[in-house]
Amino acid sequence: MNSQLLIENLSNPALLFFLLGIIAVQLKSDLEIPESTSKFISMYLLFSIGFKGGQELAHSHLDTTVLWGIVFGIIIAIVIPLYAFFILKKRFSIANAGAVAAAYGSVSAVTFVTAVAFLDTMNLKFGGHMVAVMALMEAPAIVVGVLLIHFFDKERNRTGLFKVTMKHAFTNGSVLLIVGSLCIGWIASDTQAQGIKPFTTDIFKGFLAIFLLDMGIASGRKLPEFYKNGWFAFFFALLMPLVNGSLVAFASHWITAIPGDRFIFAVLAASASYIAVPAAMRIVVPEANPGLLLPMTLAITFPFNITFGMPLYLYIIQS
C-alpha cells in the first residue's frame, strides 16, 4: 500500500475530528454536539451528496454500464447479509444475527460521504449514478435480514410488523432525502444549481468535520457496551469490511473501469448501517441488542473504513 496515501488519510482534518470525539469521551469531557444540530448536519450531508449526484447524473448517459452498476450494487446488498447471517448465528441469537447481518449488507451514508471527500482529495471523479446505487442498496439488506429472521425463528408470527418494517425500509428519512435530492439535482438546470452551490459545495467539508466529531463522541460512548460482547464481535466487525471491501474492489473491474466508481462500490460493500437498520430492526425485532449492533458498526467498522480501509481499497483498484 502507498504509505503516503495512508498518512494523508490519517492526517485528514475530518478524521482527526472523529478521533477528537473519542478522546473527549475518554477524558470525560462535557464536549457534545446538540442533537438537533447533529440531525440538521446529517440531513445537510445527505441533501448535498444527493443534489450533486443528481447534477452528475444529468450530465451522464444512462447506458448499460450504469444499469449494470445498479444491478451490481443490489446484488452486493443481497449476498452480504446472506452469508453474514450464517456466520453470526453460530454465536448470536437469531434476532441478533439477522439484525447485524442486515446492517453489514446495508450501507452507511456517512461512510459514503466520507468516501466522496476522500476521492476529492485524490482528485478522482465518480459517476452521479453511484448516489442512486447507494440509496438502492439500503433497503434490500433490511428485507433479507427480516426474511432470514422470519424463516429461522418460527416461534413468533410477525406478519404485521413485517409489513411495517418493509414500508420503513423504503420510506425512511435518509433514503427519501437522498433519493429526492438526487431527483431534484437531476431536474435542476446548471444555472439553477449554481445559485445554491455555496451551500451544496463550499461548506461541505466543514460540516463533515463537525459531523464526524459527533460520530466520534457517539462511538466513544458505545465502546464500554461493546467490550462486554467478547472477541468474536470485535473480529467480525473488523474482518467483515476488510473482506467485503477488498473482494468488491477487485471484482468491480468487471462492471466498470472508472477508479472512482470502483472505489465507491468497495466502500459501500465494506460499510455498515447504524441508522436505518437499527431503526427498522427496533420495529420487527425489539429483542435484538442495540448494545451489540451499534458498537460493531459505529465504533469498529466505521473507524476502520475511514482510516485503513479506504486507502487499502484504492490501492487494490489502482494495482
C-alpha positions in Angstrom: 0.0 0.0 0.0 1.2 3.5 -0.7 2.3 4.8 2.7 1.9 8.4 1.7 -1.7 7.8 0.8 -2.3 6.2 4.3 -0.5 9.1 6.0 -2.6 11.7 4.1 -5.8 9.9 5.1 -4.8 9.7 8.7 -4.0 13.4 8.8 -7.3 14.4 7.2 -8.9 17.1 9.4 -12.3 15.3 9.2 -10.8 12.1 10.5 -8.9 13.9 13.2 -12.1 15.5 14.4 -13.5 12.0 14.7 -10.6 10.9 16.9 -11.0 14.1 18.9 -14.6 13.0 19.7 -13.4 9.6 21.0 -10.7 11.3 23.1 -13.2 13.7 24.6 -15.3 10.8 25.8 -12.2 9.1 27.3 -11.3 12.3 29.1 -14.9 12.6 30.4 -15.2 16.0 28.8 -18.6 17.7 28.5 -18.0 18.3 24.8 -21.1 17.4 22.8 -23.0 18.4 19.7 -26.7 19.2 20.3 -29.0 16.5 18.9 -30.9 19.0 16.8 -27.6 20.3 15.3 -26.4 16.8 14.6 -29.7 15.9 12.9 -29.5 19.0 10.7 -25.9 18.3 9.7 -26.7 14.7 8.7 -29.7 16.0 6.7 -27.4 18.6 5.0 -24.8 16.0 4.1 -27.4 13.7 2.5 -29.0 16.6 0.7 -25.7 17.9 -0.6 -24.5 14.4 -1.8 -27.9 13.7 -3.4 -28.2 17.0 -5.2 -24.6 16.9 -6.6 -25.1 13.3 -7.6 -28.3 14.3 -9.5 -26.3 17.0 -11.3 -23.7 14.5 -12.3 -26.4 12.1 -13.4 -27.9 14.8 -15.6 -24.7 15.0 -17.4 -24.3 11.3 -17.7 -25.7 8.9 -20.3 -27.9 6.1 -18.9 -26.1 3.3 -20.7 -25.7 -0.4 -19.9 -22.7 0.4 -17.6 -24.9 2.5 -15.4 -27.7 -0.2 -15.3 -25.2 -2.9 -14.6 -23.7 -0.8 -11.8 -27.2 -0.5 -10.2 -27.7 -4.3 -10.5 -24.2 -5.0 -9.1 -25.0 -2.8 -6.1 -28.3 -4.5 -5.3 -26.6 -8.0 -5.6 -24.0 -6.9 -3.1 -26.7 -5.8 -0.7 -28.4 -9.2 -1.0 -25.4 -11.5 -0.9 -23.6 -10.0 2.1 -26.3 -10.4 4.6 -27.0 -14.0 3.4 -23.5 -15.3 4.2 -23.0 -13.0 7.2 -26.1 -14.4 8.9 -24.9 -18.0 8.8 -21.6 -16.9 10.3 -23.2 -14.8 13.0 -25.9 -17.3 14.1 -23.2 -19.7 15.3 -22.5 -17.3 18.2 -25.5 -14.9 18.3 -29.2 -15.4 18.7 -31.4 -15.5 15.5 -32.6 -12.0 16.2 -29.1 -10.5 16.7 -27.7 -12.5 13.8 -30.4 -11.1 11.4 -30.0 -7.6 12.7 -26.2 -7.5 12.4 -26.3 -9.2 9.0 -28.7 -6.7 7.7 -26.5 -3.8 9.0 -23.5 -5.2 7.2 -25.4 -5.8 4.0 -26.9 -2.3 4.1 -24.8 0.9 3.7 -23.6 3.8 5.7 -24.5 7.2 4.2 -21.9 8.8 6.4 -19.2 6.4 5.2 -20.3 7.2 1.7 -20.0 11.0 2.3 -16.5 10.5 3.8 -15.5 8.4 0.8 -16.6 11.2 -1.5 -14.4 13.7 0.4 -11.6 11.2 0.2 -11.9 10.9 -3.6 -11.9 14.7 -3.8 -8.6 14.8 -2.1 -7.3 12.3 -4.6 -8.7 14.3 -7.5 -10.7 11.3 -8.6 -14.2 11.6 -10.1 -17.1 9.2 -9.7 -20.4 8.8 -11.6 -23.5 10.6 -10.3 -25.4 7.3 -10.6 -23.4 6.0 -7.7 -25.6 8.1 -5.4 -28.6 6.2 -6.7 -26.7 2.9 -6.2 -26.1 3.8 -2.6 -29.8 4.7 -2.0 -31.0 1.5 -3.7 -28.6 -0.7 -1.5 -30.2 0.4 1.7 -33.5 -1.5 1.6 -32.6 -4.9 0.1 -30.4 -5.8 3.0 -33.1 -4.9 5.5 -35.6 -7.1 3.6 -33.1 -10.0 3.5 -32.4 -9.7 7.3 -36.1 -9.7 8.1 -36.8 -12.7 5.9 -34.0 -14.7 7.5 -35.3 -13.9 11.0 -38.8 -15.0 9.9 -37.6 -18.2 8.3 -35.3 -19.3 11.1 -37.4 -18.1 14.0 -40.7 -19.8 13.5 -41.9 -19.4 17.1 -43.2 -15.9 16.6 -45.5 -14.5 13.9 -44.6 -11.0 12.9 -46.7 -10.6 9.8 -48.0 -7.2 10.7 -44.6 -6.0 11.9 -43.0 -7.3 8.8 -45.2 -5.1 6.6 -44.5 -2.1 8.7 -40.7 -2.8 8.5 -40.8 -3.2 4.7 -42.6 0.2 4.5 -39.9 1.7 6.7 -37.1 0.2 4.7 -38.3 2.0 1.5 -39.5 5.3 3.1 -37.2 6.1 5.9 -36.0 9.7 6.0 -32.4 9.1 4.9 -33.4 7.1 1.8 -36.2 9.5 1.0 -34.0 12.6 1.4 -31.1 11.4 -0.7 -33.3 10.0 -3.5 -35.4 13.1 -3.5 -32.3 15.3 -3.6 -30.9 13.2 -6.4 -34.1 13.7 -8.5 -34.1 17.4 -7.8 -30.5 17.8 -8.8 -31.2 15.8 -11.9 -34.1 18.1 -12.9 -32.4 21.4 -12.0 -30.5 23.3 -14.7 -26.9 24.2 -14.3 -27.8 27.9 -13.8 -30.3 27.0 -11.0 -27.7 24.7 -9.4 -25.1 27.4 -9.4 -27.4 29.5 -7.3 -27.1 27.2 -4.3 -23.5 26.0 -4.9 -22.1 27.9 -1.9 -24.4 25.8 0.3 -24.1 22.4 -1.5 -20.4 22.5 -2.1 -18.3 25.2 -0.4 -19.2 24.4 3.2 -19.4 20.7 2.7 -16.1 19.7 4.3 -16.6 21.9 7.3 -19.9 20.3 8.1 -18.5 16.9 7.5 -15.7 17.6 10.1 -18.3 18.6 12.7 -20.5 15.6 12.0 -17.5 13.2 12.4 -16.7 14.9 15.7 -20.2 14.0 16.8 -19.7 10.4 15.4 -16.5 10.2 17.4 -18.3 11.1 20.6 -21.1 8.6 19.9 -18.5 5.9 19.1 -16.6 6.6 22.3 -19.7 6.2 24.4 -20.6 2.8 22.8 -17.2 1.2 23.4 -17.9 0.1 27.0 -21.0 -1.8 25.8 -19.0 -3.4 23.1 -16.3 -4.8 25.4 -19.0 -7.0 27.0 -19.6 -9.0 23.8 -16.2 -10.7 23.5 -13.7 -11.1 20.8 -16.0 -12.7 18.2 -17.9 -9.5 17.7 -14.7 -7.4 17.5 -13.0 -9.6 14.8 -16.3 -9.9 12.8 -16.6 -6.1 12.8 -13.0 -5.7 11.7 -12.8 -8.6 9.2 -16.2 -8.1 7.5 -15.4 -4.7 6.0 -11.9 -5.9 5.1 -13.1 -8.9 3.2 -16.2 -7.3 1.6 -14.4 -4.1 0.5 -11.3 -5.9 -0.9 -13.4 -8.5 -2.8 -15.6 -5.9 -4.4 -12.6 -3.6 -5.1 -11.2 -6.4 -7.2 -14.5 -7.8 -8.7 -15.8 -4.3 -9.7 -13.4 -4.2 -12.7 -15.9 -6.4 -14.5 -18.5 -3.8 -14.0 -16.7 -0.5 -14.7 -13.2 0.7 -15.5 -13.7 4.1 -13.6 -11.5 4.0 -10.5 -13.8 6.4 -8.6 -16.9 4.2 -9.2 -15.0 1.1 -8.3 -13.8 2.7 -5.1 -17.4 3.7 -4.2 -18.6 0.1 -4.8 -15.8 -1.1 -2.4 -16.7 1.4 0.3 -20.4 0.6 0.1 -19.7 -3.1 0.4 -17.4 -2.5 3.3 -19.7 -0.1 5.2 -22.4 -1.0 7.7 -25.6 0.8 8.5 -26.0 2.2 12.0 -29.0 4.5 11.3 -31.6 2.9 9.0 -31.1 -0.8 10.0 -31.3 -0.3 13.8 -34.4 1.8 13.4 -36.0 -0.9 11.2 -35.0 -3.7 13.5 -36.3 -1.9 16.5 -39.8 -2.4 15.0 -39.6 -6.0 13.9 -37.0 -7.5 16.3 -37.2 -5.5 19.6 -35.2 -8.2 21.4 -32.2 -7.6 19.1 -29.5 -6.0 21.2 -28.5 -2.4 20.1 -25.6 -2.6 22.5 -24.1 -5.2 20.2 -25.1 -3.8 16.8 -24.2 -0.2 17.2 -20.7 -0.6 18.7 -19.8 -3.1 16.0 -20.9 -0.9 13.1 -20.1 2.6 14.6 -17.2 2.0 17.0 -15.2 -0.6 15.0 -16.3 -0.9 11.3 -16.7 2.8 10.6 -13.3 3.9 12.0 -11.6 1.0 10.3 -13.1 2.1 6.9 -12.2 5.7 7.1 -8.6 5.1 8.4 -7.1 2.0 6.8 -10.0 0.6 4.7 -10.2 3.4 2.1 -6.5 3.6 1.3 -6.5 -0.2 1.0 -9.4 -0.4 -1.4 -8.0 2.3 -3.6 -4.6 0.5 -3.6 -6.3 -2.7 -4.8 -8.1 -0.8 -7.5 -5.0 1.0 -8.7 -2.8 -2.1 -8.7 
